Amino acid sequence: MGFATAVRTCLSKYISFSGRASRPEYWWFLLFVVLGSLVFGLLDGALFGVDTETGESQGALAPLWQLAMFIPLLAAGWRRLQDTGRPGWYILLPMLVSLVSVVGLFLGIFTFGVMEQNVADPDSLRGPAAVLGLTGIAVIGFVQLVLTVLMLWWLTRPSDPDANAYGSPAAS
């Protein structure tokens, strides 16, 4: 499967999470999305300028492109994992870990904020709060790194040559 065919296939299956996607289909589409992000980022910089302090573009073209491509890229990754015999929802694991870590950090901040108001010396809580916070960030960072490597491993595995629980092999 070539670049144009992969892009057409993935865009025609914009919200299809059933079936299978071959390696070339997924990786060519990912390249298309990355190249589109680069092009729209450059257009944003040229049309809307760049913030001198942050060096970031102030335009909306690249974010709109990425928002439009989020669902089809997610669907293609979902189908790619199913092509290797794994459940497609595994593609959501890194996002779920991020969500859990954000909720956990906010709960920790809230908890130590409440505890500070109920102790005689609030400064005595800052050390334990910092240690717990940094430890939590380190653990979550390690888990995210492991999940990223695992996800790359799964997405690069060969297709099941025979039919599996998600359908017959995708055309390559």
Secondary structure, DSSP 4 states (H G I P E B T S, - for coil): --HHHHHHHHHHTTT--SS---HHHHHHHHHHHHHHHHHHHHHHHHHH-B-TTT--B--SHHHHHHHHHHHHHHHHHHHHHHHTTS-GGGGGHHHHHHHHHHHHHHHHHHHHHHHHHTSS-GGGGHHHHHHHHHHHHHHHHHHHHHHHHHHHHHHTSPPPSS-BTTBSPPP-
